[in-house]
Amino acid sequence: MKTFKKIVYWSLIILALIQFIPVDRTLKPINQKENFVVVFNTPKNVEQILEKACYDCHSNETVYPKYAYVAPISWSIQHHINEGREHLNFSEWGKFNQDLKKNMLENSARSVKDYSMPFPGYISQHPEANLTKAERVLLVDYFEGILKSGKY
Ligand code: HEC
């Protein structure tokens, strides 16, 4: 019992201490000329789907939930956000070259179609990101429409 108490005691101390390790949650300012929804003058209903289902990980407009401030969960969340932004950042769309844009549009359509995006683990915490079939169709059609137009 003594050892058990010691383990609990030290775990709590460590848990308290790791809260002081800083996590960079700074949101970079958005240049509206590079912002996907501004570039394409995206209709409001599509923009709302992107906002609720993709922006937390693929934009500079992340809204952090309360539990995102508690280490070590916060580290895992920030890691996913950084990784998501590396693959695709709707806020910095204008920075990508033609090949990357094409790739991102294709991958976005595919990943929404095959339910790999939004991230399944995210949906359990964000029910609003659990897109209906109609919302998925709308989003996929939107990405594919841009691809077909060739203007991106
Ligand atoms: C909880 C965070 C999160 C959300 C929400 C999210 N993604 Fe992702 N996304 C990621 C991460 C992490 C990766 C990189 C790892 C991977 O591909 O699994 C990624 C990768 C991608 C990629 C690149 C895949 C590839 O093949 O290179 C695309 C495209 C994408 N996401 C589109 C979307 C779209 C569109 C939405 C909204 C409908 C969305 N994601 C929502 C975290 C997220």
Residues whose N, C-alpha, C, O or C-beta is under 5 A from the ligand:
A	BS01	HEC	A53 C54 C57 H80 E83 G84 H87 L88 M104 N107 S108 S111 M117 P118 F119 Y122
